[in-house]
Amino acid sequence: MNELNTQQIILLCLLVSFVTSIATGITTVSLLEQAPEPVTQTINRVVERTIERVVESPNDDEENSSPETVIERVVETVVVNQEDLTVEAVAKNKDIIVGIYGLDRFENTFFAGNGIVVSETGDVLTDSVVTNQADTFVIEYPDTSATSSVSAALGQNAVLLKPVLPLESSVVVAAFGDSQSIKLGQTIIIRSGSNSPTVATGIVTKLETAQGVVTADDATASTVPETPIIKIHTSTDASGISAGALLLNLKGEVIGVRVGQVAGISTFLPSNIAKSLLIQ
């Protein structure tokens, strides 16, 4: 080192830095390839999309435009993480979940469960566990309330509540997503509860189909069950989820409803089955 002049020392430092950066890059890529899928999903979600905007000069008249017209290209990076997507999904669906209250023989109300609005007339899809608690119900919509009774038993323990009288205000109808595209390990959001619905997050832990159970042992990131999914299991604590609760993905789509619940197990009826029951 003592024999090197200043210029040679600088060049040597640059060479060492270059070699170190290459080694670091190779090591990072190798570690990411070996990392579990949820880890890489989290990293990939940090930067969701990049938007490029073209801003032209204020003078849009082609005849008067000069060769000096400046076209500015602005590249805007929109950072989207899981927390932002969760907040957006909850806000998007805040008006489609309702509280269902039963009336006892003394005309007192009690919280029976939740439901989701499935028509512009205010029809509500919920679990038969909710409707078995009384004969008449009061549904608390975001902007109004209505007395309802059981309209129809749809099967799969799902029932439909219909307001006795027309609603005084409009309602927001649930937008169902494709539950057949759900993946193991996918992040989900649950909304349930009485006057002030609570929010919980978790992941999909198991998928039941007519031919068996899809588990982590036989699933990949691109696995889609060949037969319809009939039950979705999640990692959330079942004790805090009310009947008729709402299951969302990070896009804000309804992918399941807490119908046909099993005590102590956090399961949901897939949205595709719920849609098929409603059109029968």
Secondary structure as UniProt FT lines:
FT   TURN            2..3
FT   HELIX           6..34
FT   HELIX           37..46
FT   STRAND          47..55
FT   TURN            62..64
FT   TURN            67..68
FT   STRAND          72..79
FT   HELIX           82..92
FT   TURN            93..96
FT   STRAND          97..103
FT   TURN            105..106
FT   STRAND          109..117
FT   TURN            120..121
FT   STRAND          124..127
FT   HELIX           128..131
FT   TURN            132..133
FT   STRAND          137..140
FT   STRAND          145..155
FT   TURN            156..157
FT   STRAND          158..163
FT   HELIX           179..181
FT   TURN            184..185
FT   STRAND          187..192
FT   STRAND          198..209
FT   TURN            210..211
FT   STRAND          212..214
FT   HELIX           216..218
FT   TURN            221..222
FT   STRAND          229..234
FT   HELIX           238..240
FT   TURN            243..244
FT   STRAND          246..248
FT   TURN            250..251
FT   STRAND          254..257
FT   TURN            263..264
FT   STRAND          267..270
FT   HELIX           271..278
//
